[in-house]
Amino acid sequence: SQQGEEDPQALSIQEGENATMNCSYKTSINNLQWYRQNSGRGLVHLILIRSNEREKHSGRLRVTLDTSKKSSSLLITASRAADTASYFCATDMDSSYKLIFGSGTRLLVRP
Amino acid sequence: SAVISQKPSRDICQRGTSLTIQCQVDSQVTMMFWYRQQPGQSLTLIATANQGSEATYESGFVIDKFPISRPNLTFSTLTVSNMSPEDSSIYLCSVEALQGLSGYGYTFGSGTRLTVV
């Protein structure tokens, strides 16, 4: 079953603009991860944020985590056409090592 | 980080038949995970495969429909049995692995796109 929801479901922006995606989850977590999927292929790991962290950066990516609100956001700055993909958040809830995925956001970056 | 080779990349199968999907990892891993992604949907965990023991299935998935083998620490197969059109999905395997400077995360196979006709 899905852990939570992401919004928006779809996002269309112009190249160079920033893209923000939000993820909400339902239970306590060890960490939250973000993945990208191009055209229904395999997923690529983007970034992991632990439950005791509030913000993390990796290149053009910025992730925040608010455990009190059970929510996270992914910001992609200065977007490029190559960023067009589906983005999923996934939570690692306990020591079972299972990932539970959110519903995903489809991002389209227009050249 | 780990590299996973997943085969086949796609297949079109007749209903009532079975398809076996293979995943080969370039390093030894304790657990391998199998996911299903129905068209336009997110990923749903099917089962966790540990070497030397029965796979652990998630609610809604049963061994008779999705038998899994895990003969060693680098290889696993998932079989989709007695297929129906509702089984048309992308199937992915995954392992936990170091993700470069990002720390640990999960590496995924490239997926098997299954169409049942």
Interface residues (C-beta under 8 A of the other chain):
Chain A: S1 Q2 Q33 Y35 G40 R41 G42 L43 V44 H45 L46 I47 L48 S58 F88 A90 S96 Y97 K98 L99 I100 F101 G102 S103 G104
Chain B: I4 Q6 M31 F33 Q37 Q41 S42 L43 T44 L45 T48 S59 I90 L92 S94 E96 Q99 S102 G103 Y104 G105 Y106 T107 F108 G109 S110 G111 R113
